[in-house]
Amino acid sequence: MAVPKKTIELKGHSKTVRQVRSEQSSAISVSADKKVRFWNLNSGQHIGTYEEPGTTVLSIDYDKTSKTSVIWPLSDYTKVHIGHKNGLVSLVDFMERPHIIVSSQRPVLLADGFDFSSPGRYVIWENNSVDCWDEEKKVRLWQSVEHTKKIQQARVISSTLFANGLVGTASSDKTVKLRNMSDGVTVASLAGYTGVVNCLEPVGDYLLASGSSDKYVKLWDLRKLTTPIFSSNAHSSPVRAVSYEENGGRLITGGDDGTVILWELDNWSRGRRECLGMVTSQTSQQQQTSTSSTSTSTSTSTSTHQNTTISIGTVKESGRLVNLKSGITSIDSDESGLIVGCQDGLIYRYDFA
């Protein structure tokens, strides 16, 4: 698998990039400079800017509940969910000139971050608490305060194992907790980390990737959560970002070392709604082999689920993007390439060869 080629450098933020998202030929970003920018990935120019005076913007995501009503060459989606430190959530349409705020509400008084990926619901975290809110009814569905230290990230996880999906939280208490999306009841707690857990990423229908300050990238099977099925300390500094590109079967990680590592997932079923792994035999035996180093990491694994051994496949490092000018803070990817946000305010777009 070839190393992606850098095609464009996006300049416009003056401080650390908090989050990036890409969609077709467009991208959105939010920075510690309190600005949200909408980008044309063909030209590298930002074509729209949002700023809310008096508060910091924390989280962004495309609203994919409806496509734009006009023909636009960059993206089918132009509306963006924006979450603020003061708890304000705005839906902004960047197609309009000037852009317009379609809707706005303030479900909480303070927030550390938002996940907007579940249509009609907001997942909001602040300190060690995580809430799930109904967007239309404007009511809290549930709240969970189980972590003993600050939550670094919350992610909605879609899986056919759980009818309504899960909410995963990564915390400074060195654990990951998984809760039912419907009622907030905790179904699992993942331990074994020696550093703060910074980021989570769903991988297909049954897997979950994490990155942590102990420099480890880990891959968990939701069908058997006793131990990770893959673990590597290939990064030389804390891991801050992880993304999964499903069509190419790539896991992409980035950290404070200014390095992006691409991991190739072989012998997997890659669809998000499909079973990852193949039933090979009925047994109660579990086997796992794993090797890791700063240059290469591979894992071949089988896990046992309900007396059936499931062959998971292999994970191996397939390439690196090195010598970025500062640490990595956020990564998003699609079948065309990846976009990387950095501590120095720069954003890079790489295309898959």
KEBA-99952 format. One line per 5 residues: number of its first residue (from 1); for each residue x, y, z of C-alpha. Coordinates in nm, 4 decimals. Layout:
N
NUM = X,Y,Z ~ ...
//
This chain:
353
1 = 0.0000,0.0000,0.0000 ~ 0.1602,0.3246,-0.1172 ~ 0.2239,0.6168,0.1167 ~ -0.0243,0.9026,0.0511 ~ 0.1026,1.2058,-0.1371
6 = 0.0622,1.5566,0.0051 ~ -0.1442,1.7604,-0.2370 ~ -0.2271,2.0797,-0.0520 ~ -0.1520,2.2793,0.2625 ~ -0.4382,2.4746,0.4197
11 = -0.3334,2.7971,0.5889 ~ -0.5673,3.0246,0.7789 ~ -0.5701,2.9294,1.1464 ~ -0.3347,3.1084,1.3849 ~ -0.3534,2.8562,1.6704
16 = -0.3882,2.4812,1.7340 ~ -0.6404,2.2989,1.5150 ~ -0.8894,2.1244,1.7425 ~ -1.0756,1.9190,1.4817 ~ -1.0972,1.8606,1.1067
21 = -1.3649,1.6960,0.8948 ~ -1.3682,1.6376,0.5190 ~ -1.6473,1.5603,0.2749 ~ -1.5796,1.5156,-0.0982 ~ -1.3881,1.8276,-0.2116
26 = -1.4639,2.0316,0.1000 ~ -1.3385,2.0376,0.4570 ~ -1.4247,2.2112,0.7830 ~ -1.1928,2.2907,1.0711 ~ -1.2062,2.4491,1.4153
31 = -0.9112,2.6024,1.5957 ~ -0.8100,2.7469,1.9314 ~ -0.8253,3.0826,1.7497 ~ -1.2069,3.0440,1.7952 ~ -1.2753,3.0261,1.4224
36 = -1.4506,2.7623,1.2119 ~ -1.3362,2.7599,0.8500 ~ -1.4978,2.5974,0.5471 ~ -1.2389,2.4929,0.2864 ~ -1.2231,2.4286,-0.0860
41 = -0.9850,2.1325,-0.1119 ~ -0.9307,2.1941,-0.4823 ~ -0.7868,2.5427,-0.4334 ~ -0.6767,2.5265,-0.0689 ~ -0.8709,2.8448,0.0105
46 = -1.1144,2.8895,0.2974 ~ -1.4433,3.0054,0.1506 ~ -1.6354,3.0675,0.4709 ~ -1.5608,3.1559,0.8325 ~ -1.7762,3.1322,1.1439
51 = -1.6978,3.2925,1.4770 ~ -1.9161,3.3359,1.7838 ~ -1.8009,3.6324,1.9956 ~ -1.7408,3.5615,2.3623 ~ -1.7120,3.1839,2.3487
56 = -1.4744,2.9158,2.2239 ~ -1.5756,2.6692,1.9528 ~ -1.4884,2.3086,2.0419 ~ -1.6450,2.0618,1.7969 ~ -1.7787,2.0461,1.4406
61 = -1.9354,1.7991,1.2003 ~ -2.1286,1.7975,0.8754 ~ -2.5058,1.7671,0.9061 ~ -2.5862,1.4759,0.6762 ~ -2.9590,1.4564,0.7395
66 = -3.0262,1.6437,0.4124 ~ -2.8269,1.7385,0.1050 ~ -2.7941,2.0907,-0.0272 ~ -3.0827,2.1970,-0.2521 ~ -2.8526,2.3467,-0.5161
71 = -2.5824,2.1976,-0.7361 ~ -2.2451,2.2663,-0.5762 ~ -1.9201,2.1102,-0.6987 ~ -1.7499,2.0760,-0.3584 ~ -1.9897,1.8743,-0.1440
76 = -2.3477,1.7521,-0.1146 ~ -2.3524,1.8877,0.2412 ~ -2.3082,2.2512,0.3418 ~ -2.4690,2.2629,0.6861 ~ -2.2382,2.2204,0.9854
81 = -2.3086,2.1451,1.3513 ~ -2.0956,2.3660,1.5778 ~ -2.0538,2.3097,1.9523 ~ -1.9286,2.5813,2.1881 ~ -1.7630,2.5887,2.5289
86 = -2.0667,2.7664,2.6785 ~ -2.2904,2.4739,2.5756 ~ -2.4361,2.6458,2.2685 ~ -2.5043,2.4265,1.9640 ~ -2.5531,2.5995,1.6282
91 = -2.6390,2.4647,1.2840 ~ -2.4760,2.6894,1.0230 ~ -2.5270,2.6802,0.6454 ~ -2.2033,2.7815,0.4711 ~ -2.3717,2.7809,0.1294
96 = -2.5418,3.1101,0.2086 ~ -2.3540,3.4386,0.1631 ~ -2.3190,3.5513,0.4324 ~ -2.3670,3.2193,0.6083 ~ -2.6837,3.1808,0.8134
101 = -2.7552,3.0160,1.1481 ~ -3.0313,2.7659,1.0704 ~ -3.0962,2.6751,1.4335 ~ -2.9468,2.7254,1.7770 ~ -2.9986,2.5833,2.1247
106 = -2.8094,2.5594,2.4515 ~ -2.8644,2.2171,2.6110 ~ -2.5901,2.2605,2.8756 ~ -2.4136,2.5495,3.0474 ~ -2.0583,2.4231,2.9897
111 = -1.9010,2.1654,2.7594 ~ -1.5626,2.0166,2.6747 ~ -1.6750,1.8572,2.3481 ~ -1.9589,1.7274,2.1306 ~ -2.0298,1.4311,1.9028
116 = -2.2891,1.5090,1.6337 ~ -2.2668,1.1832,1.4355 ~ -2.5999,1.0365,1.5549 ~ -2.8870,1.2085,1.3693 ~ -3.1222,1.3860,1.6075
121 = -2.8988,1.3444,1.9115 ~ -2.6095,1.5297,2.0684 ~ -2.3510,1.3573,2.2865 ~ -2.1904,1.6189,2.5105 ~ -1.9135,1.5801,2.7649
126 = -1.7820,1.8101,3.0345 ~ -1.5241,1.7161,3.2973 ~ -1.6060,1.3518,3.3921 ~ -1.9715,1.3648,3.2829 ~ -2.1311,1.2655,2.9501
131 = -2.4863,1.3526,2.8415 ~ -2.7092,1.2428,2.5536 ~ -2.9632,1.4988,2.4299 ~ -3.2617,1.4815,2.1966 ~ -3.2151,1.7592,1.9389
136 = -3.5813,1.7999,1.8462 ~ -3.7396,1.7639,2.1900 ~ -3.4542,1.9521,2.3573 ~ -3.4433,1.7181,2.6540 ~ -3.1677,1.5180,2.8189
141 = -3.2111,1.1449,2.7544 ~ -2.9508,1.0357,3.0063 ~ -2.6404,1.1415,3.1935 ~ -2.3477,0.9303,3.3150 ~ -2.0846,1.0287,3.5701
146 = -1.8683,0.7185,3.6073 ~ -1.5202,0.8327,3.5127 ~ -1.3047,0.9521,3.8014 ~ -1.1181,1.2059,3.5870 ~ -1.1791,1.4257,3.2835
151 = -1.3216,1.2782,2.9621 ~ -1.0976,1.3476,2.6618 ~ -1.3385,1.2345,2.3894 ~ -1.6770,1.0700,2.3414 ~ -1.7725,0.8795,2.0274
156 = -2.0950,0.7272,1.8985 ~ -2.0310,0.3676,1.7906 ~ -2.2671,0.1941,1.5456 ~ -2.2713,-0.1842,1.5822 ~ -2.5263,-0.4537,1.5042
161 = -2.4312,-0.6114,1.8361 ~ -2.6191,-0.3275,2.0052 ~ -2.9543,-0.2316,1.8566 ~ -2.9205,0.1407,1.9266 ~ -2.5419,0.1630,1.9207
166 = -2.2961,0.2646,2.1910 ~ -2.1347,0.5763,2.3316 ~ -1.7650,0.5309,2.4091 ~ -1.5709,0.7696,2.6330 ~ -1.1914,0.8017,2.6606
171 = -1.0694,0.9446,2.9889 ~ -0.7754,1.0787,3.1858 ~ -0.8483,0.8017,3.4392 ~ -0.6803,0.5631,3.1880 ~ -0.9987,0.3784,3.0943
176 = -1.2535,0.3600,2.8133 ~ -1.6187,0.3107,2.9050 ~ -1.8886,0.1864,2.6688 ~ -2.2554,0.2693,2.7272 ~ -2.5804,0.1840,2.5557
181 = -2.6835,0.4757,2.3365 ~ -3.0484,0.4257,2.4336 ~ -3.0233,0.4560,2.8127 ~ -2.6608,0.5285,2.9083 ~ -2.6146,0.2018,3.0964
186 = -2.2468,0.0989,3.1007 ~ -2.1837,-0.2330,2.9284 ~ -1.8037,-0.2473,2.9489 ~ -1.4962,-0.0739,3.0887 ~ -1.1657,-0.1142,2.9033
191 = -0.8544,-0.0927,3.1186 ~ -0.4857,-0.1786,3.0847 ~ -0.3721,0.1678,2.9775 ~ -0.0784,0.3324,3.1560 ~ -0.1562,0.6803,3.0242
196 = -0.4483,0.9105,2.9473 ~ -0.6753,0.7717,2.6728 ~ -0.7093,1.0536,2.4184 ~ -0.9100,0.9279,2.1222 ~ -1.1473,0.6586,1.9933
201 = -1.2541,0.5456,1.6464 ~ -1.5095,0.2793,1.5438 ~ -1.3643,0.0291,1.2947 ~ -1.6297,-0.1551,1.0976 ~ -1.9132,-0.3171,1.2879
206 = -1.7308,-0.4908,1.5711 ~ -1.4023,-0.3150,1.6383 ~ -1.2876,-0.0063,1.8263 ~ -0.9488,0.1657,1.8004 ~ -0.7940,0.3865,2.0679
211 = -0.4911,0.6106,2.1079 ~ -0.3373,0.7074,2.4396 ~ -0.0612,0.9082,2.6061 ~ 0.1353,0.5898,2.6823 ~ 0.2129,0.5966,2.3047
216 = -0.0070,0.2938,2.2303 ~ -0.2537,0.2281,1.9527 ~ -0.4966,-0.0485,2.0503 ~ -0.7693,-0.2369,1.8666 ~ -1.0550,-0.3949,2.0619
221 = -1.3135,-0.6534,1.9531 ~ -1.6583,-0.5618,2.0917 ~ -1.7447,-0.9329,2.1013 ~ -1.4662,-1.0068,2.3503 ~ -1.3373,-0.7117,2.5482
226 = -1.1073,-0.8799,2.7991 ~ -0.7891,-0.7814,2.6122 ~ -0.7123,-0.5822,2.2954 ~ -0.6608,-0.7900,1.9802 ~ -0.3852,-0.5544,1.8645
231 = -0.1494,-0.3235,2.0515 ~ 0.1489,-0.1226,1.9274 ~ 0.3734,0.1507,2.0635 ~ 0.5055,0.2507,1.7214 ~ 0.4565,0.6197,1.8034
236 = 0.7311,0.7878,2.0066 ~ 0.4942,1.0348,2.1782 ~ 0.1302,1.0428,2.2964 ~ -0.1241,0.9382,2.0322 ~ -0.3808,1.2161,1.9805
241 = -0.5817,1.1154,1.6734 ~ -0.7112,0.8016,1.5030 ~ -0.9214,0.7583,1.1889 ~ -1.0544,0.4583,0.9942 ~ -1.0861,0.4600,0.6148
246 = -1.3142,0.1665,0.5438 ~ -1.2887,0.1269,0.1648 ~ -0.9122,0.0825,0.1756 ~ -0.9099,-0.0983,0.5084 ~ -0.6758,0.1584,0.6635
251 = -0.6348,0.2684,1.0226 ~ -0.4560,0.6046,1.0503 ~ -0.3000,0.7399,1.3705 ~ -0.1180,1.0604,1.4645 ~ 0.0547,1.1962,1.7709
256 = 0.2698,1.4577,1.9368 ~ 0.5711,1.3165,1.7503 ~ 0.4461,1.4846,1.4315 ~ 0.4115,1.1465,1.2627 ~ 0.1113,0.9913,1.0903
261 = 0.1189,0.6100,1.0730 ~ -0.0936,0.4069,0.8330 ~ -0.1957,0.0563,0.9369 ~ -0.3106,-0.1984,0.6811 ~ -0.5952,-0.4285,0.7866
266 = -0.5728,-0.7532,0.5885 ~ -0.8236,-1.0404,0.5611 ~ -1.1097,-0.8407,0.7068 ~ -1.4631,-0.7831,0.5923 ~ -1.4529,-0.4032,0.5731
271 = -1.8125,-0.2861,0.5631 ~ -1.9427,-0.0976,0.8650 ~ -2.2565,-0.3105,0.8827 ~ -2.0846,-0.6433,0.8181 ~ -1.9198,-0.8921,1.0506
276 = -1.5462,-0.8303,1.0728 ~ -1.3895,-1.1740,1.0794 ~ -1.4873,-1.5228,0.9685 ~ -1.6134,-1.8139,1.1744 ~ -1.3499,-2.0864,1.1465
281 = -1.4357,-2.3531,1.4055 ~ -1.6162,-2.4196,1.7308 ~ -1.3752,-2.4045,2.0180 ~ -1.3222,-2.2351,2.3497 ~ -0.9570,-2.1664,2.2785
286 = -0.8249,-1.8155,2.2293 ~ -0.5030,-1.7424,2.0470 ~ -0.3299,-1.4110,2.0003 ~ 0.0142,-1.3150,1.8748 ~ 0.1423,-0.9621,1.8550
291 = 0.4752,-0.7939,1.7909 ~ 0.5481,-0.4243,1.8013 ~ 0.8379,-0.1872,1.7493 ~ 0.8931,0.1685,1.6379 ~ 0.9322,0.0593,1.2750
296 = 0.6892,-0.2277,1.2131 ~ 0.3941,-0.3789,1.3951 ~ 0.1872,-0.6803,1.2982 ~ -0.0827,-0.8769,1.4712 ~ -0.2582,-1.2005,1.3798
301 = -0.5459,-1.2805,1.6079 ~ -0.8375,-1.5067,1.6784 ~ -1.1004,-1.4445,1.9447 ~ -1.3641,-1.6660,2.0994 ~ -1.7274,-1.5552,2.1021
306 = -2.0044,-1.7872,2.2222 ~ -1.7881,-2.0981,2.1746 ~ -1.6992,-1.9976,1.8204 ~ -1.3506,-1.8940,1.7132 ~ -1.3511,-1.5895,1.4853
311 = -1.0460,-1.5197,1.2727 ~ -0.9807,-1.1471,1.2954 ~ -0.7064,-1.0988,1.0360 ~ -0.3812,-0.9055,1.0485 ~ -0.2707,-0.5502,1.1229
316 = 0.0578,-0.4172,0.9930 ~ 0.2221,-0.0811,0.9497 ~ 0.2126,0.0142,0.5816 ~ 0.3623,0.3625,0.5775 ~ 0.4455,0.6850,0.7588
321 = 0.4110,1.0551,0.7006 ~ 0.6999,1.2064,0.8939 ~ 0.8552,1.5430,0.9676 ~ 0.5340,1.7374,0.9973 ~ 0.6215,2.0678,1.1577
326 = 0.4268,2.0067,1.4803 ~ 0.2178,1.7503,1.6653 ~ -0.0971,1.5955,1.5192 ~ -0.4274,1.6915,1.6816 ~ -0.6952,1.5557,1.4455
331 = -0.7273,1.3259,1.1428 ~ -1.0184,1.2538,0.9108 ~ -1.0116,1.0249,0.6077 ~ -1.2182,0.8987,0.3178 ~ -1.1587,0.6800,0.0125
336 = -0.9690,0.9620,-0.1628 ~ -0.7263,1.0594,0.1100 ~ -0.6804,1.2066,0.4543 ~ -0.6742,1.5477,0.6159 ~ -0.4487,1.6236,0.9136
341 = -0.4810,1.9070,1.1664 ~ -0.1761,2.0187,1.3643 ~ -0.0745,2.2067,1.6775 ~ 0.0764,2.4927,1.4769 ~ -0.2561,2.5696,1.3044
346 = -0.1666,2.4122,0.9697 ~ -0.3827,2.1536,0.7923 ~ -0.2518,1.9066,0.5337 ~ -0.4410,1.7136,0.2697 ~ -0.2902,1.3870,0.1401
351 = -0.4277,1.1802,-0.1483 ~ -0.4055,0.8013,-0.1598 ~ -0.2024,0.6923,-0.4603
//
